[in-house]
């Protein structure tokens, strides 16, 4: 199906040049845009995208405020940042790089933490080596090509060999303009025997938007490195979303995920980790709360090529009102991945008669000498749990609220920044108790 846009090739090229991007990135944008009508849309399981609006894209440049210090940051940002102790922080206000703070000791060690456009301009060869090369391909489908063509924000992180970053790196994206399109790209590369923790927050301060959400994160863990990736997404209604977060782990590498996916718009989420090296591992934890008339689709995969690799998936979701969700969890052990271990658990609580949750655990095993298992459930809050709490004088509403918080706690508790934990707890509370 052919699509038309309010942007054109000339506008895309002018935008790339205004950001001082290297010629290779300008070429990537142009090639991706010119091929949009020849590349197919993604096909998420049990979700038809023909009525989803991914294309109402206008060329809107929003010059938002910038900040000279952490003290000057908006209150919405301060709520999710431990201001007194934060060492590495990047704030994006709509599409504007608004603030950055990097520990000088890390810069002296060769660590790079820069907005994606500056990184392309100043570290062109390094970014080009990894940008949409391993985890995500430009021409994978139409929405990845659209992302490459219209990329307008994001962050690049590079950790050199043998460097262990003890303080988390945090990115906060503040969204308060209904015309803004978020095409953010996050690229994290941990070189051999390095370690980094990265946490991001997407926050809307408006009730609804007319913009588009197309996010891609690529996480590359070299031999014996470790990347811990946490996020809390809480963007408003109206942002039709396609979100990809993917990792590639080499030998003895670890990529752990803790994702609080709380956006209020219809969203397709693709989280995939490729365990390419022997003894590589990934532990993935996701919590979701859907409300209103949201339509949500989550495809979560850990694909294991390495011997003795370990892939564990835990997904807990709560659906209320008329919200519906598809949870597809896929553990795929490839031929040759002997002694691999693939485990997954997907559970959905439905809080109303009209809400829907579909949990589908899938194991694909192409090797004999492996360990694998799965569990899945979709249903109401356990009446025995409610009875136990109510028998101790707690009201039914409060008992249900406590059960839900306990159900989602496995992800909340592993987020590495206390302010982010508090934010996710508050978002869960807001979404569970809200009236739609």
Buried (B, 14 or more C-beta within 10 A) or exposed (E): EEEEBEBEEEBBBEBBEEBEBBEBBBEBBBBBBEBBEEBEBBEBBEBEBEEBEBBEBEBBEBEBEEBEEBEEBBEBBBBBBBBEEBBBBBBBBBBBBBBBBBBEEBEEBEBBBBBBBBBBBBBBEBBBEBBBBBBBEBBBBBBBBBBBBBBBBBBBBBBBBEBEBEBBBBBBBBBBBBEBBBBBBBBBBBBBBBBBBBBBBBBBEBEEBBBBBBBBBBBBBBBBBBBBBBBBBBBBBBBBBBBBBBBBBBBBBBBBBBBBBBBBBBBBBBBBBBBBBBBBBBBBBBBBBBBBEBBBBBBBBBBBBBBBBBBBBBBBBBBBBBBBBBBBBBBBBBEEBBBBBBBBBBBBBBBBEEBBBBBBBBBBBEBEEBEBEBEBEBEEBEEEBBEEBBEEEBEEEEBBBBBBBEBBBBBBEBBBBEBBBBBBBBBBBEBBEEEE
